[in-house]
Amino acid sequence: MRRNVSAFVAGALFGGGLFISGMTDTAKVQGSLDVFGDWDPTLAFVMGGAIIPMAIAWAVARDRRPLSGGAFPAPRLPEPGRDLIVGSMFFGMGWGLAGLCPRPALASLSYGGWGHWLFLVAMLAGMWAAVPPRARLMPEPA
Amino acid sequence: MIIIAAGLLVGDGMRFGNGCTSGHGVCGISRLSLRGFGATVFYILAGGLTVAMFREVWGVI
């Protein structure tokens, strides 16, 4: 129960933050990537602003366990591999094309119109399609 | 068409690279993870180049 409540509160907070900061505004997101055109760097402050409280949260979480049980996620592989580079390049291309990344795409479903649903369906298809080639490139550590 | 392609790329990239904007950029960098930094550099680079090509060069988005 406590877990669900905290998940709900965190989700609401995150979604609200994405909306207020402009991360769900596709034109603004594309503008922030449009370095060679009409560049709007304001969203960089969203990421910068998000990193600060998150760094504090990691520091607080160190050597502690979540109240609702389980454990905080440990860092995964230590260094970037091919999977990370290829994946991030794909991700960035899609992000630039649509101005949507996964969380804002979900957050804006309620008002974004059919285009956002289309994006979500395509995104799920992309996630599904990525599983076999990924398994070949990077066998999951057991 | 562009939305479908973009969604496919984002979903594919998210699975392949194990993360997204908030995953790598916010959670990764804030714990000083090299993978977080690396992913953020590459997706911003790819995003910038994509917008540059499709908007400034071809003018389709």
N, CA and C atoms of all chains as a GROMACS GRO file, in nm:
protein
  609
    1MET      N    1   0.083  -0.120   0.000
    1MET     CA    2   0.000   0.000   0.000
    1MET      C    3   0.087   0.126   0.000
    2ARG      N    4   0.182   0.128   0.095
    2ARG     CA    5   0.271   0.243   0.103
    2ARG      C    6   0.347   0.260  -0.029
    3ARG      N    7   0.385   0.145  -0.086
    3ARG     CA    8   0.458   0.148  -0.212
    3ARG      C    9   0.373   0.212  -0.321
    4ASN      N   10   0.246   0.172  -0.327
    4ASN     CA   11   0.158   0.227  -0.431
    4ASN      C   12   0.135   0.376  -0.411
    5VAL      N   13   0.117   0.415  -0.285
    5VAL     CA   14   0.094   0.558  -0.258
    5VAL      C   15   0.215   0.639  -0.299
    6SER      N   16   0.335   0.593  -0.262
    6SER     CA   17   0.452   0.671  -0.297
    6SER      C   18   0.474   0.670  -0.448
    7ALA      N   19   0.442   0.558  -0.514
    7ALA     CA   20   0.454   0.556  -0.660
    7ALA      C   21   0.357   0.656  -0.723
    8PHE      N   22   0.236   0.662  -0.669
    8PHE     CA   23   0.137   0.754  -0.724
    8PHE      C   24   0.181   0.899  -0.704
    9VAL      N   25   0.227   0.930  -0.584
    9VAL     CA   26   0.270   1.068  -0.557
    9VAL      C   27   0.390   1.104  -0.644
   10ALA      N   28   0.486   1.012  -0.656
   10ALA     CA   29   0.605   1.040  -0.737
   10ALA      C   30   0.566   1.059  -0.883
   11GLY      N   31   0.476   0.974  -0.933
   11GLY     CA   32   0.433   0.986  -1.072
   11GLY      C   33   0.362   1.117  -1.098
   12ALA      N   34   0.275   1.156  -1.005
   12ALA     CA   35   0.202   1.282  -1.022
   12ALA      C   36   0.298   1.400  -1.021
   13LEU      N   37   0.393   1.396  -0.930
   13LEU     CA   38   0.492   1.502  -0.919
   13LEU      C   39   0.575   1.512  -1.047
   14PHE      N   40   0.619   1.396  -1.095
   14PHE     CA   41   0.703   1.392  -1.214
   14PHE      C   42   0.626   1.441  -1.336
   15GLY      N   43   0.503   1.391  -1.352
   15GLY     CA   44   0.422   1.433  -1.467
   15GLY      C   45   0.393   1.582  -1.463
   16GLY      N   46   0.359   1.632  -1.343
   16GLY     CA   47   0.334   1.775  -1.330
   16GLY      C   48   0.457   1.856  -1.364
   17GLY      N   49   0.572   1.808  -1.317
   17GLY     CA   50   0.698   1.878  -1.346
   17GLY      C   51   0.728   1.880  -1.494
   18LEU      N   52   0.705   1.768  -1.561
   18LEU     CA   53   0.731   1.762  -1.705
   18LEU      C   54   0.643   1.862  -1.778
   19PHE      N   55   0.517   1.870  -1.735
   19PHE     CA   56   0.423   1.959  -1.802
   19PHE      C   57   0.460   2.105  -1.778
   20ILE      N   58   0.483   2.140  -1.652
   20ILE     CA   59   0.511   2.280  -1.618
   20ILE      C   60   0.641   2.326  -1.683
   21SER      N   61   0.742   2.236  -1.687
   21SER     CA   62   0.872   2.279  -1.736
   21SER      C   63   0.877   2.286  -1.888
   22GLY      N   64   0.777   2.229  -1.956
   22GLY     CA   65   0.775   2.237  -2.102
   22GLY      C   66   0.829   2.114  -2.172
   23MET      N   67   0.862   2.008  -2.093
   23MET     CA   68   0.915   1.887  -2.156
   23MET      C   69   0.811   1.814  -2.240
   24THR      N   70   0.683   1.845  -2.219
   24THR     CA   71   0.579   1.780  -2.301
   24THR      C   72   0.543   1.864  -2.422
   25ASP      N   73   0.608   1.979  -2.436
   25ASP     CA   74   0.580   2.068  -2.548
   25ASP      C   75   0.676   2.031  -2.662
   26THR      N   76   0.624   1.958  -2.762
   26THR     CA   77   0.713   1.901  -2.863
   26THR      C   78   0.789   2.010  -2.940
   27ALA      N   79   0.722   2.123  -2.965
   27ALA     CA   80   0.789   2.230  -3.039
   27ALA      C   81   0.906   2.285  -2.959
   28LYS      N   82   0.886   2.294  -2.826
   28LYS     CA   83   0.991   2.346  -2.740
   28LYS      C   84   1.107   2.248  -2.731
   29VAL      N   85   1.075   2.119  -2.724
   29VAL     CA   86   1.181   2.018  -2.717
   29VAL      C   87   1.265   2.022  -2.845
   30GLN      N   88   1.195   2.029  -2.958
   30GLN     CA   89   1.270   2.035  -3.085
   30GLN      C   90   1.351   2.164  -3.092
   31GLY      N   91   1.295   2.273  -3.039
   31GLY     CA   92   1.368   2.400  -3.037
   31GLY      C   93   1.494   2.389  -2.954
   32SER      N   94   1.490   2.308  -2.848
   32SER     CA   95   1.608   2.298  -2.763
   32SER      C   96   1.713   2.210  -2.827
   33LEU      N   97   1.675   2.132  -2.928
   33LEU     CA   98   1.775   2.051  -3.000
   33LEU      C   99   1.822   2.122  -3.126
   34ASP      N  100   1.755   2.232  -3.162
   34ASP     CA  101   1.780   2.300  -3.289
   34ASP      C  102   1.897   2.397  -3.275
   35VAL      N  103   2.015   2.339  -3.254
   35VAL     CA  104   2.132   2.420  -3.224
   35VAL      C  105   2.169   2.510  -3.343
   36PHE      N  106   2.144   2.462  -3.463
   36PHE     CA  107   2.185   2.539  -3.582
   36PHE      C  108   2.076   2.636  -3.629
   37GLY      N  109   1.959   2.630  -3.568
   37GLY     CA  110   1.851   2.719  -3.610
   37GLY      C  111   1.814   2.814  -3.498
   38ASP      N  112   1.686   2.815  -3.465
   38ASP     CA  113   1.635   2.904  -3.363
   38ASP      C  114   1.646   2.834  -3.229
   39TRP      N  115   1.766   2.834  -3.173
   39TRP     CA  116   1.794   2.752  -3.056
   39TRP      C  117   1.732   2.809  -2.930
   40ASP      N  118   1.666   2.722  -2.854
   40ASP     CA  119   1.604   2.761  -2.728
   40ASP      C  120   1.661   2.672  -2.618
   41PRO      N  121   1.766   2.718  -2.550
   41PRO     CA  122   1.838   2.630  -2.456
   41PRO      C  123   1.772   2.616  -2.320
   42THR      N  124   1.649   2.669  -2.302
   42THR     CA  125   1.595   2.674  -2.166
   42THR      C  126   1.573   2.536  -2.104
   43LEU      N  127   1.546   2.433  -2.187
   43LEU     CA  128   1.518   2.302  -2.129
   43LEU      C  129   1.642   2.240  -2.065
   44ALA      N  130   1.759   2.289  -2.104
   44ALA     CA  131   1.880   2.239  -2.038
   44ALA      C  132   1.873   2.266  -1.888
   45PHE      N  133   1.805   2.375  -1.852
   45PHE     CA  134   1.793   2.406  -1.710
   45PHE      C  135   1.700   2.309  -1.639
   46VAL      N  136   1.606   2.253  -1.714
   46VAL     CA  137   1.519   2.152  -1.654
   46VAL      C  138   1.603   2.032  -1.613
   47MET      N  139   1.689   1.987  -1.705
   47MET     CA  140   1.771   1.872  -1.673
   47MET      C  141   1.868   1.905  -1.561
   48GLY      N  142   1.931   2.023  -1.572
   48GLY     CA  143   2.023   2.065  -1.466
   48GLY      C  144   1.950   2.073  -1.332
   49GLY      N  145   1.832   2.131  -1.334
   49GLY     CA  146   1.756   2.145  -1.212
   49GLY      C  147   1.710   2.012  -1.156
   50ALA      N  148   1.689   1.914  -1.245
   50ALA     CA  149   1.646   1.782  -1.197
   50ALA      C  150   1.763   1.704  -1.140
   51ILE      N  151   1.883   1.728  -1.193
   51ILE     CA  152   1.999   1.650  -1.149
   51ILE      C  153   2.036   1.684  -1.005
   52ILE      N  154   2.017   1.810  -0.965
   52ILE     CA  155   2.060   1.851  -0.830
   52ILE      C  156   1.982   1.778  -0.720
   53PRO      N  157   1.848   1.784  -0.719
   53PRO     CA  158   1.778   1.709  -0.613
   53PRO      C  159   1.799   1.558  -0.624
   54MET      N  160   1.819   1.510  -0.750
   54MET     CA  161   1.840   1.367  -0.766
   54MET      C  162   1.974   1.325  -0.706
   55ALA      N  163   2.075   1.410  -0.721
   55ALA     CA  164   2.206   1.378  -0.662
   55ALA      C  165   2.195   1.375  -0.511
   56ILE      N  166   2.117   1.468  -0.455
   56ILE     CA  167   2.096   1.468  -0.310
   56ILE      C  168   2.024   1.339  -0.269
   57ALA      N  169   1.924   1.301  -0.350
   57ALA     CA  170   1.848   1.180  -0.317
   57ALA      C  171   1.937   1.056  -0.319
   58TRP      N  172   2.027   1.047  -0.417
   58TRP     CA  173   2.119   0.932  -0.420
   58TRP      C  174   2.207   0.932  -0.295
   59ALA      N  175   2.252   1.052  -0.256
   59ALA     CA  176   2.339   1.060  -0.138
   59ALA      C  177   2.263   1.015  -0.014
   60VAL      N  178   2.136   1.056  -0.002
   60VAL     CA  179   2.056   1.017   0.114
   60VAL      C  180   2.030   0.867   0.112
   61ALA      N  181   2.009   0.813  -0.010
   61ALA     CA  182   1.972   0.671  -0.022
   61ALA      C  183   2.090   0.578   0.003
   62ARG      N  184   2.210   0.632  -0.004
   62ARG     CA  185   2.328   0.546   0.013
   62ARG      C  186   2.323   0.476   0.150
   63ASP      N  187   2.350   0.349   0.151
   63ASP     CA  188   2.350   0.268   0.273
   63ASP      C  189   2.213   0.264   0.342
   64ARG      N  190   2.106   0.296   0.270
   64ARG     CA  191   1.973   0.282   0.327
   64ARG      C  192   1.891   0.191   0.239
   65ARG      N  193   1.775   0.151   0.289
   65ARG     CA  194   1.684   0.070   0.210
   65ARG      C  195   1.551   0.144   0.199
   66PRO      N  196   1.476   0.119   0.090
   66PRO     CA  197   1.346   0.186   0.077
   66PRO      C  198   1.253   0.142   0.191
   67LEU      N  199   1.172   0.236   0.242
   67LEU     CA  200   1.078   0.205   0.350
   67LEU      C  201   0.980   0.096   0.309
   68SER      N  202   0.950   0.092   0.178
   68SER     CA  203   0.849  -0.004   0.133
   68SER      C  204   0.910  -0.139   0.098
   69GLY      N  205   1.035  -0.160   0.132
   69GLY     CA  206   1.098  -0.289   0.106
   69GLY      C  207   1.178  -0.289  -0.021
   70GLY      N  208   1.250  -0.398  -0.048
   70GLY     CA  209   1.333  -0.405  -0.166
   70GLY      C  210   1.463  -0.330  -0.147
   71ALA      N  211   1.523  -0.287  -0.256
   71ALA     CA  212   1.650  -0.216  -0.248
   71ALA      C  213   1.654  -0.111  -0.357
   72PHE      N  214   1.732  -0.007  -0.336
   72PHE     CA  215   1.751   0.090  -0.443
   72PHE      C  216   1.837   0.029  -0.553
   73PRO      N  217   1.813   0.066  -0.679
   73PRO     CA  218   1.888   0.002  -0.787
   73PRO      C  219   2.036   0.035  -0.780
   74ALA      N  220   2.117  -0.068  -0.799
   74ALA     CA  221   2.262  -0.047  -0.801
   74ALA      C  222   2.303  -0.003  -0.940
   75PRO      N  223   2.416   0.065  -0.953
   75PRO     CA  224   2.462   0.100  -1.087
   75PRO      C  225   2.486  -0.027  -1.167
   76ARG      N  226   2.456  -0.022  -1.297
   76ARG     CA  227   2.475  -0.141  -1.378
   76ARG      C  228   2.619  -0.151  -1.426
   77LEU      N  229   2.635  -0.186  -1.552
   77LEU     CA  230   2.771  -0.203  -1.604
   77LEU      C  231   2.852  -0.075  -1.584
   78PRO      N  232   2.979  -0.088  -1.556
   78PRO     CA  233   3.057   0.031  -1.524
   78PRO      C  234   3.084   0.122  -1.644
   79GLU      N  235   3.106   0.065  -1.761
   79GLU     CA  236   3.142   0.157  -1.869
   79GLU      C  237   3.047   0.146  -1.989
   80PRO      N  238   3.040   0.254  -2.068
   80PRO     CA  239   2.951   0.253  -2.183
   80PRO      C  240   2.998   0.151  -2.286
   81GLY      N  241   2.905   0.079  -2.343
   81GLY     CA  242   2.937  -0.018  -2.447
   81GLY      C  243   2.870   0.020  -2.577
   82ARG      N  244   2.880  -0.070  -2.673
   82ARG     CA  245   2.820  -0.044  -2.804
   82ARG      C  246   2.670  -0.027  -2.793
   83ASP      N  247   2.609  -0.110  -2.708
   83ASP     CA  248   2.464  -0.104  -2.692
   83ASP      C  249   2.419   0.035  -2.653
   84LEU      N  250   2.494   0.093  -2.561
   84LEU     CA  251   2.458   0.224  -2.509
   84LEU      C  252   2.469   0.330  -2.618
   85ILE      N  253   2.576   0.323  -2.696
   85ILE     CA  254   2.598   0.424  -2.800
   85ILE      C  255   2.494   0.411  -2.910
   86VAL      N  256   2.475   0.288  -2.959
   86VAL     CA  257   2.377   0.266  -3.066
   86VAL      C  258   2.238   0.305  -3.017
   87GLY      N  259   2.203   0.258  -2.899
   87GLY     CA  260   2.070   0.285  -2.845
   87GLY      C  261   2.046   0.434  -2.827
   88SER      N  262   2.145   0.503  -2.774
   88SER     CA  263   2.128   0.645  -2.749
   88SER      C  264   2.118   0.724  -2.878
   89MET      N  265   2.190   0.680  -2.981
   89MET     CA  266   2.181   0.748  -3.110
   89MET      C  267   2.040   0.732  -3.168
   90PHE      N  268   1.988   0.608  -3.165
   90PHE     CA  269   1.850   0.585  -3.212
   90PHE      C  270   1.752   0.671  -3.134
   91PHE      N  271   1.770   0.665  -3.005
   91PHE     CA  272   1.680   0.738  -2.916
   91PHE      C  273   1.681   0.888  -2.950
   92GLY      N  274   1.800   0.942  -2.967
   92GLY     CA  275   1.812   1.085  -2.996
   92GLY      C  276   1.749   1.121  -3.130
   93MET      N  277   1.765   1.033  -3.230
   93MET     CA  278   1.705   1.060  -3.361
   93MET      C  279   1.553   1.068  -3.349
   94GLY      N  280   1.495   0.971  -3.278
   94GLY     CA  281   1.350   0.972  -3.261
   94GLY      C  282   1.303   1.092  -3.180
   95TRP      N  283   1.381   1.125  -3.080
   95TRP     CA  284   1.350   1.236  -2.992
   95TRP      C  285   1.348   1.366  -3.073
   96GLY      N  286   1.446   1.381  -3.160
   96GLY     CA  287   1.451   1.502  -3.242
   96GLY      C  288   1.337   1.507  -3.342
   97LEU      N  289   1.305   1.391  -3.401
   97LEU     CA  290   1.201   1.388  -3.504
   97LEU      C  291   1.065   1.426  -3.448
   98ALA      N  292   1.031   1.370  -3.331
   98ALA     CA  293   0.897   1.392  -3.278
   98ALA      C  294   0.893   1.496  -3.168
   99GLY      N  295   1.007   1.523  -3.105
   99GLY     CA  296   1.006   1.612  -2.989
   99GLY      C  297   0.947   1.544  -2.867
  100LEU      N  298   0.940   1.412  -2.872
  100LEU     CA  299   0.883   1.338  -2.759
  100LEU      C  300   0.981   1.233  -2.711
  101CYS      N  301   0.997   1.223  -2.580
  101CYS     CA  302   1.068   1.108  -2.525
  101CYS      C  303   0.969   1.033  -2.435
  102PRO      N  304   1.005   0.916  -2.387
  102PRO     CA  305   0.902   0.826  -2.332
  102PRO      C  306   0.813   0.886  -2.224
  103ARG      N  307   0.872   0.945  -2.121
  103ARG     CA  308   0.789   0.991  -2.010
  103ARG      C  309   0.696   1.105  -2.053
  104PRO      N  310   0.749   1.209  -2.118
  104PRO     CA  311   0.656   1.313  -2.165
  104PRO      C  312   0.552   1.260  -2.264
  105ALA      N  313   0.586   1.158  -2.343
  105ALA     CA  314   0.486   1.102  -2.435
  105ALA      C  315   0.369   1.045  -2.356
  106LEU      N  316   0.401   0.976  -2.245
  106LEU     CA  317   0.294   0.923  -2.160
  106LEU      C  318   0.217   1.035  -2.091
  107ALA      N  319   0.296   1.134  -2.040
  107ALA     CA  320   0.234   1.240  -1.962
  107ALA      C  321   0.137   1.323  -2.046
  108SER      N  322   0.164   1.334  -2.176
  108SER     CA  323   0.082   1.420  -2.260
  108SER      C  324  -0.027   1.343  -2.333
  109LEU      N  325  -0.042   1.213  -2.304
  109LEU     CA  326  -0.147   1.136  -2.371
  109LEU      C  327  -0.285   1.195  -2.345
  110SER      N  328  -0.302   1.251  -2.225
  110SER     CA  329  -0.436   1.297  -2.186
  110SER      C  330  -0.483   1.413  -2.272
  111TYR      N  331  -0.392   1.488  -2.334
  111TYR     CA  332  -0.437   1.602  -2.414
  111TYR      C  333  -0.368   1.610  -2.551
  112GLY      N  334  -0.273   1.520  -2.578
  112GLY     CA  335  -0.190   1.537  -2.697
  112GLY      C  336  -0.257   1.499  -2.828
  113GLY      N  337  -0.373   1.433  -2.822
  113GLY     CA  338  -0.437   1.396  -2.948
  113GLY      C  339  -0.386   1.264  -3.002
  114TRP      N  340  -0.435   1.227  -3.118
  114TRP     CA  341  -0.408   1.092  -3.171
  114TRP      C  342  -0.262   1.072  -3.206
  115GLY      N  343  -0.192   1.178  -3.239
  115GLY     CA  344  -0.050   1.165  -3.275
  115GLY      C  345   0.032   1.106  -3.161
  116HIS      N  346  -0.004   1.143  -3.038
  116HIS     CA  347   0.071   1.093  -2.924
  116HIS      C  348   0.042   0.944  -2.900
  117TRP      N  349  -0.081   0.904  -2.927
  117TRP     CA  350  -0.114   0.761  -2.917
  117TRP      C  351  -0.038   0.680  -3.022
  118LEU      N  352  -0.031   0.739  -3.141
  118LEU     CA  353   0.043   0.674  -3.249
  118LEU      C  354   0.190   0.657  -3.210
  119PHE      N  355   0.244   0.765  -3.152
  119PHE     CA  356   0.384   0.761  -3.106
  119PHE      C  357   0.403   0.651  -3.002
  120LEU      N  358   0.308   0.643  -2.909
  120LEU     CA  359   0.319   0.543  -2.802
  120LEU      C  360   0.318   0.401  -2.859
  121VAL      N  361   0.225   0.377  -2.953
  121VAL     CA  362   0.216   0.243  -3.013
  121VAL      C  363   0.346   0.211  -3.086
  122ALA      N  364   0.397   0.308  -3.162
  122ALA     CA  365   0.523   0.286  -3.235
  122ALA      C  366   0.638   0.264  -3.138
  123MET      N  367   0.636   0.336  -3.026
  123MET     CA  368   0.742   0.321  -2.927
  123MET      C  369   0.741   0.180  -2.867
  124LEU      N  370   0.620   0.132  -2.835
  124LEU     CA  371   0.610  -0.004  -2.780
  124LEU      C  372   0.658  -0.106  -2.883
  125ALA      N  373   0.622  -0.082  -3.010
  125ALA     CA  374   0.667  -0.173  -3.115
  125ALA      C  375   0.819  -0.170  -3.124
  126GLY      N  376   0.877  -0.051  -3.113
  126GLY     CA  377   1.022  -0.038  -3.118
  126GLY      C  378   1.089  -0.111  -3.003
  127MET      N  379   1.030  -0.100  -2.884
  127MET     CA  380   1.087  -0.169  -2.768
  127MET      C  381   1.084  -0.319  -2.788
  128TRP      N  382   0.973  -0.364  -2.843
  128TRP     CA  383   0.957  -0.508  -2.865
  128TRP      C  384   1.057  -0.555  -2.970
  129ALA      N  385   1.073  -0.475  -3.077
  129ALA     CA  386   1.162  -0.515  -3.186
  129ALA      C  387   1.308  -0.512  -3.144
  130ALA      N  388   1.340  -0.437  -3.040
  130ALA     CA  389   1.480  -0.423  -3.000
  130ALA      C  390   1.531  -0.543  -2.922
  131VAL      N  391   1.441  -0.626  -2.874
  131VAL     CA  392   1.485  -0.734  -2.784
  131VAL      C  393   1.576  -0.836  -2.854
  132PRO      N  394   1.538  -0.893  -2.969
  132PRO     CA  395   1.626  -0.994  -3.029
  132PRO      C  396   1.765  -0.943  -3.068
  133PRO      N  397   1.777  -0.828  -3.139
  133PRO     CA  398   1.912  -0.784  -3.174
  133PRO      C  399   1.995  -0.749  -3.052
  134ARG      N  400   1.929  -0.701  -2.948
  134ARG     CA  401   2.003  -0.665  -2.828
  134ARG      C  402   2.060  -0.790  -2.760
  135ALA      N  403   1.980  -0.895  -2.760
  135ALA     CA  404   2.026  -1.019  -2.697
  135ALA      C  405   2.148  -1.073  -2.770
  136ARG      N  406   2.151  -1.052  -2.902
  136ARG     CA  407   2.266  -1.101  -2.979
  136ARG      C  408   2.391  -1.018  -2.951
  137LEU      N  409   2.370  -0.885  -2.943
  137LEU     CA  410   2.484  -0.794  -2.924
  137LEU      C  411   2.540  -0.801  -2.783
  138MET      N  412   2.447  -0.801  -2.686
  138MET     CA  413   2.488  -0.792  -2.545
  138MET      C  414   2.416  -0.897  -2.464
  139PRO      N  415   2.471  -1.013  -2.447
  139PRO     CA  416   2.403  -1.113  -2.365
  139PRO      C  417   2.381  -1.060  -2.224
  140GLU      N  418   2.259  -1.076  -2.172
  140GLU     CA  419   2.228  -1.027  -2.038
  140GLU      C  420   2.316  -1.099  -1.935
  141PRO      N  421   2.378  -1.023  -1.846
  141PRO     CA  422   2.450  -1.089  -1.737
  141PRO      C  423   2.350  -1.156  -1.644
  142ALA      N  424   2.379  -1.278  -1.605
  142ALA     CA  425   2.281  -1.355  -1.527
  142ALA      C  426   2.267  -1.298  -1.386
  143MET      N  427   0.365   0.955  -4.056
  143MET     CA  428   0.484   0.877  -4.093
  143MET      C  429   0.603   0.910  -4.003
  144ILE      N  430   0.628   1.040  -3.986
  144ILE     CA  431   0.741   1.081  -3.903
  144ILE      C  432   0.718   1.039  -3.758
  145ILE      N  433   0.593   1.052  -3.713
  145ILE     CA  434   0.564   1.014  -3.574
  145ILE      C  435   0.588   0.865  -3.553
  146ILE      N  436   0.547   0.785  -3.651
  146ILE     CA  437   0.568   0.640  -3.637
  146ILE      C  438   0.717   0.608  -3.633
  147ALA      N  439   0.791   0.667  -3.728
  147ALA     CA  440   0.935   0.643  -3.731
  147ALA      C  441   1.000   0.688  -3.601
  148ALA      N  442   0.957   0.804  -3.552
  148ALA     CA  443   1.017   0.857  -3.429
  148ALA      C  444   0.986   0.766  -3.311
  149GLY      N  445   0.861   0.719  -3.303
  149GLY     CA  446   0.825   0.630  -3.193
  149GLY      C  447   0.905   0.501  -3.197
  150LEU      N  448   0.920   0.445  -3.316
  150LEU     CA  449   0.999   0.322  -3.331
  150LEU      C  450   1.142   0.344  -3.284
  151LEU      N  451   1.200   0.455  -3.328
  151LEU     CA  452   1.339   0.484  -3.290
  151LEU      C  453   1.353   0.503  -3.140
  152VAL      N  454   1.260   0.577  -3.081
  152VAL     CA  455   1.270   0.602  -2.937
  152VAL      C  456   1.254   0.471  -2.859
  153GLY      N  457   1.156   0.391  -2.896
  153GLY     CA  458   1.136   0.265  -2.824
  153GLY      C  459   1.254   0.172  -2.841
  154ASP      N  460   1.301   0.162  -2.963
  154ASP     CA  461   1.416   0.078  -2.993
  154ASP      C  462   1.539   0.123  -2.915
  155GLY      N  463   1.562   0.254  -2.922
  155GLY     CA  464   1.680   0.309  -2.856
  155GLY      C  465   1.673   0.294  -2.705
  156MET      N  466   1.552   0.307  -2.652
  156MET     CA  467   1.537   0.297  -2.508
  156MET      C  468   1.573   0.157  -2.460
  157ARG      N  469   1.526   0.056  -2.532
  157ARG     CA  470   1.558  -0.082  -2.495
  157ARG      C  471   1.705  -0.113  -2.516
  158PHE      N  472   1.754  -0.065  -2.629
  158PHE     CA  473   1.892  -0.096  -2.666
  158PHE      C  474   1.990  -0.030  -2.571
  159GLY      N  475   1.966   0.096  -2.544
  159GLY     CA  476   2.059   0.171  -2.461
  159GLY      C  477   2.022   0.167  -2.314
  160ASN      N  478   1.918   0.092  -2.279
  160ASN     CA  479   1.880   0.076  -2.139
  160ASN      C  480   1.843   0.205  -2.071
  161GLY      N  481   1.778   0.294  -2.140
  161GLY     CA  482   1.739   0.412  -2.066
  161GLY      C  483   1.692   0.525  -2.154
  162CYS      N  484   1.643   0.628  -2.090
  162CYS     CA  485   1.586   0.739  -2.165
  162CYS      C  486   1.640   0.869  -2.108
  163THR      N  487   1.574   0.978  -2.145
  163THR     CA  488   1.619   1.110  -2.104
  163THR      C  489   1.631   1.121  -1.953
  164SER      N  490   1.524   1.082  -1.884
  164SER     CA  491   1.531   1.098  -1.738
  164SER      C  492   1.613   0.987  -1.676
  165GLY      N  493   1.611   0.868  -1.736
  165GLY     CA  494   1.686   0.757  -1.681
  165GLY      C  495   1.836   0.783  -1.681
  166HIS      N  496   1.890   0.810  -1.800
  166HIS     CA  497   2.034   0.832  -1.808
  166HIS      C  498   2.071   0.974  -1.768
  167GLY      N  499   1.995   1.070  -1.823
  167GLY     CA  500   2.032   1.210  -1.803
  167GLY      C  501   2.019   1.252  -1.659
  168VAL      N  502   1.904   1.222  -1.599
  168VAL     CA  503   1.882   1.270  -1.463
  168VAL      C  504   1.937   1.172  -1.360
  169CYS      N  505   1.893   1.047  -1.368
  169CYS     CA  506   1.936   0.952  -1.265
  169CYS      C  507   2.083   0.913  -1.282
  170GLY      N  508   2.127   0.896  -1.407
  170GLY     CA  509   2.264   0.852  -1.432
  170GLY      C  510   2.366   0.959  -1.397
  171ILE      N  511   2.345   1.079  -1.450
  171ILE     CA  512   2.444   1.184  -1.426
  171ILE      C  513   2.450   1.220  -1.278
  172SER      N  514   2.332   1.219  -1.212
  172SER     CA  515   2.332   1.261  -1.072
  172SER      C  516   2.405   1.163  -0.983
  173ARG      N  517   2.426   1.039  -1.029
  173ARG     CA  518   2.509   0.949  -0.949
  173ARG      C  519   2.645   0.931  -1.015
  174LEU      N  520   2.679   1.025  -1.103
  174LEU     CA  521   2.810   1.030  -1.168
  174LEU      C  522   2.842   0.901  -1.243
  175SER      N  523   2.739   0.843  -1.307
  175SER     CA  524   2.762   0.721  -1.383
  175SER      C  525   2.815   0.754  -1.521
  176LEU      N  526   2.921   0.683  -1.559
  176LEU     CA  527   2.981   0.708  -1.690
  176LEU      C  528   2.883   0.673  -1.801
  177ARG      N  529   2.803   0.569  -1.780
  177ARG     CA  530   2.703   0.532  -1.880
  177ARG      C  531   2.598   0.641  -1.893
  178GLY      N  532   2.562   0.703  -1.782
  178GLY     CA  533   2.466   0.812  -1.788
  178GLY      C  534   2.519   0.928  -1.869
  179PHE      N  535   2.642   0.967  -1.843
  179PHE     CA  536   2.705   1.075  -1.920
  179PHE      C  537   2.713   1.038  -2.067
  180GLY      N  538   2.762   0.917  -2.093
  180GLY     CA  539   2.781   0.874  -2.232
  180GLY      C  540   2.650   0.876  -2.308
  181ALA      N  541   2.547   0.817  -2.249
  181ALA     CA  542   2.418   0.810  -2.318
  181ALA      C  543   2.365   0.950  -2.344
  182THR      N  544   2.378   1.038  -2.245
  182THR     CA  545   2.324   1.173  -2.261
  182THR      C  546   2.395   1.246  -2.374
  183VAL      N  547   2.527   1.232  -2.378
  183VAL     CA  548   2.602   1.295  -2.487
  183VAL      C  549   2.553   1.244  -2.622
  184PHE      N  550   2.536   1.112  -2.634
  184PHE     CA  551   2.500   1.056  -2.765
  184PHE      C  552   2.357   1.088  -2.804
  185TYR      N  553   2.263   1.086  -2.710
  185TYR     CA  554   2.127   1.115  -2.758
  185TYR      C  555   2.107   1.264  -2.787
  186ILE      N  556   2.177   1.349  -2.714
  186ILE     CA  557   2.164   1.492  -2.746
  186ILE      C  558   2.231   1.520  -2.880
  187LEU      N  559   2.347   1.456  -2.902
  187LEU     CA  560   2.416   1.471  -3.031
  187LEU      C  561   2.326   1.426  -3.146
  188ALA      N  562   2.270   1.305  -3.132
  188ALA     CA  563   2.185   1.253  -3.240
  188ALA      C  564   2.060   1.338  -3.257
  189GLY      N  565   2.003   1.383  -3.145
  189GLY     CA  566   1.884   1.466  -3.154
  189GLY      C  567   1.915   1.598  -3.223
  190GLY      N  568   2.026   1.659  -3.188
  190GLY     CA  569   2.064   1.786  -3.250
  190GLY      C  570   2.087   1.769  -3.398
  191LEU      N  571   2.160   1.664  -3.436
  191LEU     CA  572   2.188   1.641  -3.579
  191LEU      C  573   2.058   1.614  -3.655
  192THR      N  574   1.968   1.537  -3.592
  192THR     CA  575   1.842   1.504  -3.660
  192THR      C  576   1.759   1.629  -3.686
  193VAL      N  577   1.747   1.712  -3.582
  193VAL     CA  578   1.670   1.835  -3.602
  193VAL      C  579   1.739   1.922  -3.706
  194ALA      N  580   1.870   1.930  -3.701
  194ALA     CA  581   1.943   2.011  -3.798
  194ALA      C  582   1.913   1.965  -3.941
  195MET      N  583   1.920   1.833  -3.963
  195MET     CA  584   1.897   1.781  -4.098
  195MET      C  585   1.752   1.799  -4.141
  196PHE      N  586   1.660   1.755  -4.055
  196PHE     CA  587   1.520   1.753  -4.097
  196PHE      C  588   1.456   1.891  -4.097
  197ARG      N  589   1.506   1.981  -4.014
  197ARG     CA  590   1.445   2.114  -4.010
  197ARG      C  591   1.523   2.213  -4.096
  198GLU      N  592   1.654   2.222  -4.070
  198GLU     CA  593   1.732   2.327  -4.138
  198GLU      C  594   1.766   2.288  -4.281
  199VAL      N  595   1.789   2.160  -4.308
  199VAL     CA  596   1.831   2.120  -4.442
  199VAL      C  597   1.711   2.083  -4.529
  200TRP      N  598   1.628   1.991  -4.478
  200TRP     CA  599   1.516   1.944  -4.561
  200TRP      C  600   1.384   2.015  -4.531
  201GLY      N  601   1.376   2.077  -4.413
  201GLY     CA  602   1.256   2.152  -4.380
  201GLY      C  603   1.129   2.070  -4.368
  202VAL      N  604   1.140   1.945  -4.320
  202VAL     CA  605   1.019   1.863  -4.311
  202VAL      C  606   0.956   1.861  -4.172
  203ILE      N  607   1.030   1.904  -4.068
  203ILE     CA  608   0.963   1.907  -3.937
  203ILE      C  609   0.962   2.048  -3.880
   0.00000   0.00000   0.00000
